[in-house]
Amino acid sequence: MEGEPSQPPNSSWPPSQNTSQAKATPAANLTFSSYYQHSSPVAAMFIVAYVLIFLLCIVGNALVCFIVLKNRHMRTVTNMFILNLAVSDLLVGIFCMPTTLVDNLITGWPFDNATCKMSGLVQGMSVSASVFTLVAIAVERFRCIVHPFREKLTVRKALVAIAVIWALALLIMCPSAVTLTVTREEHHFMVDARNRSYPLYSCWEAWPEKGMRRVYTTVLFSHIYLAPLALIVLMYARIARKLCKASGPARAGGETAPQGRPGARRRARVVHMLVMVALVFTLSWLPLWALLLLIDYGQLSEPQLHLVTVYAFPFAHWLAFFNSSANPIIYGYFNENFRRGFQAAFRAQFCLPQWAGPKEAYSEPLPGELLRARLSAEGQPGDSGLPSESGQSSRAARSGRLPLRGGRVAHHGLAGEGPGCGHLPLTIPAWDI
């Protein structure tokens, strides 16, 4: 099907290849296809599924951007990369999810040529930027944990790296943007429920030669999926090995030194979250890449092609887009700072009158000496169970505290609590290790 101008693919990148089971009229040499590809129940299921991930994507990633940008203590190197992931996910949600849903429901391409190019370019760049950002996060964690004495990456250098990431994403997706075009299919029409016919248009990559699309698909698969994720797996394997060795030296009698355990647990939890982000990305995009390679390299019969393009591609697109909605959930589950930021964003309107102000209640940390003075005056640790800088309060601290980081305390202040409002403590994120 690829490379044949009479039946081009008609979707944004990656192409959904949607076609409809058509009935040909030999006498007039015309082909008529149903306007809608699915029955009403199946279409309603797709709409509900896409609307759900669209709302999760927009709300979740907007909150991630708000938390990182609003709280200056969240502007760390790793969080800058996470912010970049959230921006790319927002672009996917705004520019790609609606057009892909409509394209998967209706036979042909219902939008103009500019939308065809924009949707394909934005989605391709967002996917490329996401996987390159995951590689950058893995490299930053690798340097920080495996080689802790090397020069640390600064926020300014991280921003430069993000600019390079988007430049590379644009470069690798330029051939797709150039070749994407909308054409009218001669002798092929769509027919709606009232037997009204419409011309069929398709958004497809018009390559000069048939084999060039196959080569380009292989280049994309190797450069923005296979090789980057193989590099990520290798780096996180080295990180895991380092963390296992750093879990604490054994004392005489088999006892493990306690000072090594909190730092190792903190590092392990951060790495667990980042590994989960990479794993969800890998599994979410694997079915769509498999279908793209199957379409390019497999010799499918017409019934097989119809089944793949009408049912498999919409589900594969949904699963790929689900990755853009899942990342904020992962951040909230694994990281206390993002979780508290989400809580503050949803509850600020109820708690604001009791707080001194939103900036003081969330962004401004208390100095270490003032915090220890408050703890000693109260005679007990606060809600967050903070350790002191010397680590002597670790026995009284609760397990949910932010542990020591680079010889300093990741401080929790105690926000004022009003009716119906729980503690929303001040935090400094335990990202930089």
N, C-alpha and C positions, 0 to 999 in steps of 0.2 A: 504493500500500500504506500509506503514511503517512496518518494521520488517520482510518483506518477501524478502528473498535473491534474488528471481527471478526478482523482480522489485524494486531495491533500488533507493533512490533518487540520483540525479546526479548533484550536484552543491556544491558550497562553502557555508559556514555558513552565514546566515540562508539558508537552502537548497531551491533551486528554484523548486525542484520536477519536472523538466521538463520531460515530456513524449511526445510521438508523437502518433497520432491516427494510430494504427498498423493494418495490415491485416495479419491474420494467415493462414497458409497453412496446413490443417489438415493432409494431406497425409504424408508430411515430418516433421510435428510438428515444423515448423519454423515460425518465426514472422519477417516481414519486415516492417521497418519504413522509412519514408521520411528523407533524410539527413538534410534538412532544415525544421524547424518547421513552418515557416511563408512564405507567398507569398512575392514577391519582394517589393511591396509598403509598407506592414506592417513592413518588415525587415528594409527598408530604414528609416521609421519613428522611429523605435527603435534606429537605429544607430545615426541618427541626434540628438535625445533626449539625448542619453548617451554621445555623443561627446560634446554637449553643457555643460552639468553639469560637465563633466570631465575637460574642459578648465576653467570653473568658479572656480571649486574646487582647481585646481593646482595654478592658478594665484592668486586668492583671498587669499587663506591660506598662500601661499608663501609670499605675501605682508604683511600679518599680522605678520608672524614670523620675517620678515625683519624689520618692524617698531618697534616691541617690543625689538628686540635684538640690533638694531642700535642705538636707542635713549635711553640713560641710564635713562632718566626721565620717561620712560614708563615702567620701570621694577618694577612695584608695585605688591602687592600680587594678586589682582584681575587680572591684566594683565598677570601674570605668569600662572594662571589657564586658561585664554583665549589662551595663547600661547600653553598650553598643548592640548586644544581643537583643535587648528589649526594643530598641529602635528598629532593628531589622525585622523583628516579629511584628511590630506595629505596621510597618510598610506592607508586609504580607497580608495582614488582616484588613487593611484599608483598601489596597489596590488589587489584591489577587483573589481573596475569598469570594466577594460578590460576583465578579466576572466569571470565575471558574464554576460557581454554582449554577449560574444561568446557562453557561455553555454546556454543562453536563445535563441540564434538563431539556434544552431545546436543540433540535437538529440544526447544525450549521452555526455560524458565528453571527450573533445579533448586534454587534457593536461595530464601530468604525475602525479604520486602519490605524489611527493614532492610539486607540485603546488596545488594539492588538499588539502593537509594538511596546507600549508602556507596560501593559500587564506582563508580557513575557520578560521584558528587561528588568522590571522591579522584582519579580519573583526570582529570576535567575541571580540577580545581584544580591538579594537578601539571603538566599540559600548559600551563595558563595561567601558572603561576609560572615554568616553564622559559623560555617565550618572553619573559616580562617580565624575567626575570633576564638573558637574552641581550641584551636592549635596554639594561639597566642596565650590563652589561659594556662594550657598545659606547660608551655615553655616557661612562663613566669613562675608557676608552682614548682617546676623542676629545678629552676635556678635557685629558688628560695629555700627549698627543702634539701635537695641533694647537694647543692653547692652553696651553703649559706654564707660563706665568706666572700663570695664574689659581689661585685657592685650591684646594688638593687636597682630594679627598674623604677624610674620616677613616674609621677602622673603625667608630666609633660611628655616624656618619651612614650608613655602609653597612648596618649592622644595622637602623637605622630604615627605610631604603629596602627592605630585605628584608621587614620587617613590613608595610609598605605594599603590597608586591607580593602577599603572601598575602591581605591584606584585599581587594585588587582581584580576585584570583583567586576568592575566596569570593563576592564580589558578582556577578561575571559568570556564575558557575555556579549561583547560587541558583534561577533559574527551572527549570533542569534537575532539581535536587534536589527541588523542590516537586512537579513534575509526574511524576517517575518513580514508577511503582507496579507492583505485580504483580497481574494479573487472570487468572481462569480463562477459557479459551476454550470457549464453549458448542458442543456438537456436534462437538468436535475432540478426538481422542484419540491417544495414542502407543501403538505396538504393538512389543513386543520380539521377540527371536528365538523365544521360546516361545509366541508369540501371546497374551501377557498384555497387557492394555490399561491405560493410565494416563491420568489427566486432563492436559491441556496447560495450562501456565501460562506467561505472558509478562511480561517486565519491559520496560516501554515508557513513553514520555512521553505522558501523557494530557492533551493540550492541549484547551481548551474549544472551539476552532475549528480546522478542518482546516488553514488557511493559516498559523496562528501558529507551527507547528513549522518551516515553511519560512523564515519571517522570522527566527526565532531561529537557525537554522543559518547563515543569511547573516550575521547579526550576529556570531556566533562566528567564522566564517571571516575576516571583515574585521578583527575586533579582536584575535584571538589567533593569527592566521597572516599574512594578507596585509599589513596596515599595519605591524605590528612588524618583519617581515622586510624590508619595503621600507625602513624607517628604518635597519635594521642595514646593509643594502647601501650606502645613501647614506653612512653614517658611516665604514664601512670603506674606501669609495672615497676619501673625503677623507683618511683616515689614510694610505692607500697613496700618495696624491699627496704628502702631507707628507714621508713617509719617502723617497720618490724625490728630493725636493728637498734633504733633509738628509743624503743619502748622502755628501756631502763636496764642498766647493768646489774647483773646478778651479784648479790653480796654473798658473804660466806654463809653457808647453811641454806642457800637457795632463795633468800629473800631478795626482792627486787627493790632498788632504790626508789623511794617515793617521788623524788623531785623530777624523775624522768617521765612519770606517767601522765601528769596533767597536760604537759606540752604535747606529748605524743597523741593523747586523746583529742586535743583541740585540733591538731594538724589533721588527724584522721577524719574528723567530722567535716572539716572544710573540704578535704579531698573526696570524701564520700559524696558530698553534694555535687561537686564538679564532675565526678565520674558519672553520677546519675544523669546529669544534663547531657553529657556526651553519649551515654548509652541510649537515652530516650531519642536523641537526634538520630542515632544510627538505626534504631529499630523503626522509627517513624518514616524515614525516607527509603528504607530498603525495598519495600514492595513497589514503590513507584519507579525506582531505578531498575528493578527486575522486569517490570512491564515494558519500560522503554527499551531495554536491551532485547526483550523478547520480540517486540514489534520490529526492531531493526534487523535482528539476526535470525529470528524464527520464521519459518515458512508456514504461516497459519492459513487454514481454510477459511472460507467466508463465514460459516457458523461460528468457528472459534474466534475469528476476528470480531464478529458482532458481540459475542459474549464478553470478550476482554474489554472492548471499547465502551460498551454501554453500561456494564456493571462493575468490572474490575477497576477501571480507571477512576470513576467517581469516588469509590471507596479508598483507593490509593491516594488520591488527592486529599481526601478528608483526613486520612491518617497522617499525611505529611504536614497538613495545616494544624493538626492537633498538637504537634511539637511546639508551635508558636504559642499555644495556650497553656501547655504543661509547665513551661519553665518557671513562671511566677509561683505556681503551686509547689514546685520543688524548692525554690528559695524559701518560701514560707515554712515549709516542713523542716528543712535542715538548718536554717539559720535564724537565730533568735532575733537578731536586729531587724531583718526583713519582716519577721512575724510581728514584732512589736510595731514596726512602721505601718503594716497593713491595719493592725488594730487601731493605731492612732488616727489613721486616715478615715476609718469608718466611724470612730467614736468621738472625734474631736468636736463635732457640733454639739454633743451632749455634755462633754467634760470641759469645754472651753471656759465657762464662767467660773469654775472652781480653780482653774490653773492660773498661774501668773501670766501665761501667754504661750502660744504654741511653740515659739522658738525656745523659750526657757524650759518648757515641759518636755521637749524631745531632743533638742539639738545641743544644748549647752551642758557639758559635763561639770561635775564638781571636782576641784583639785583633790589630789590624794590626801593631803594633810587634813583638809576640811572633812573629807569623808571618814578618815580614821577617827577624827575628833567626835564626829556624830555617832559613830558606832560605839566608841568607848563611853560616850555620855549616855547612850541608850542601854548599854550593857549587853547588846545582842546585835547580830548582823541584820541588815535590812532584808527586804523581800528577795533581793537578788542574791543574797548570801555571798558578799564580796570577800575575797582574800585581801590581806594587807600586802604591801609591797614586799615585806620580808617573808610572806607565805605562812606566818604563824597562825593566822586565823582559818587555815584550811580545814581544820578539824571541825570548827563550828559552822563553816560555810555549807550552804546547801549545794546539791549536785548541779543545779541549773545555773550557777554563776558563770561569769566570764573569767577564765583563769588568767594567770600571769602571761604577759606577752612582751618579750624582749626586755625583761627586767622591770616592766611597768604594769600597773593594774589597769585592766579594761574596766573603767569605773562605771558604776550604776549610781545615779542620784535617785532620790526619792521624791517623786512628784506628789503634789497635794492631791488628796483623794476626796472627791465629792460624792454626793448621793448617786448611786448607780454607776459609779466609775471605779474600775479597778486601778491598780498601780500601772502607770505607763512610764517606766523608769528611763532615765537618761542613759544613753549608751554610747560607747565608742566601739565600733565593730571589730571583732577579732579576726580580721581578714589577713592583715600583713603579718606574716609569721617569720 
